[in-house]
Amino acid sequence: MKLARYGEPGAERPALVDGQGRLRDVSGVIGDVTPQVLDSGLLDVLAARPEDDYPLVEGPVRIGPPIAAPQKFIGIGLNYSDHAAEIGMDKPAEPVVFTKHVTCICGPDDDVILPAITRKGDWEVELGVVMGQRARNVPAGKALEHVAGYVLVNDVSARDVQLEGTGQWVKGKSFDTFGPIGPWLATRDEIPDPQAVELEMRLNGRIMQKGTTAAMFFTVAEIVSYLSRHFTLEPGDIIATGTPAGVGAGRTPPLFLAEGDIMELAATGLGRQRQRVRRQA
């Protein structure tokens, strides 16, 4: 099942994406796609009914982030062999963990707004994991049982804020609109092997990133297990699992986002995103 949310920011309604790619409103069964719903069994109720039981959503609508009010948005850095090589880094001894504040989350096609304090905006196409059950000290062999599904993520970053001066990744990755997610949440059965997802990112029509989750140093199961040994993962928590080669900071010469740029992202089974870059006045 593919779950989505549509409508203006702060007023989104829940929907599923039917077999023809159309939105069908499911607000008669669930009030929203919330962490509580993911852990309640209501998704099974949704899936048990025929798709055409749910009313079609008419007309063009804004697509919002597919999960409402997650508690945590966690990132994993340096998790692809080709990306580590392009920036001259070795494989980390263990996953590199950082946080993106949840206020950065926006819809998959919303504008990305570069704040005035950065001149080095960058892109990162990533597989996102959405937790469906609480996970604490979970072994890798059981980790995926705690996952609700997967989303496409653009881990937008301000490299100068992230890495220069005092640095600190959380500052460079948490500006408003720096976390486009969606267009839908694909439940776990839709993505039977999270290590076989193809990822692509285009800037103004030109391919910047093209990779596969098979190149991860640490698998999704290993990441979930590792994080759960350090803090409790709750339903609705989002984990961005790293990016393949091709980020702007890794190019020669470096290439950063500018006013009017168009970012387009895609992933196997997870749909497409399109964002226009704007600069804060």
Secondary structure, 3 states (H helix, E strand, C coil): CEEEEECCCCCCEEEEECCCCCEEECCCCCCCCCHHHHCCCHHHHHHHCCHHHCCECCCCCCEECCCCCCCCEEEEECCEHHHHHHCCCCCCCCCEEEECCHHHEECCCCCEEECCCCCCEECCEEEEEEECCCECCCCHHHHHHHEEEEEEEECCEEHHHHHCCCCCHHHHHCCCCCEEECCCEEEHHHCCCCCCCEEEEEECCEEEEEEEHHHECCCHHHHHHHHHHHCCECCCCEEECCCCCCCHHHCCCCCCCCCCCEEEEEECCCEEEEEEEEECC
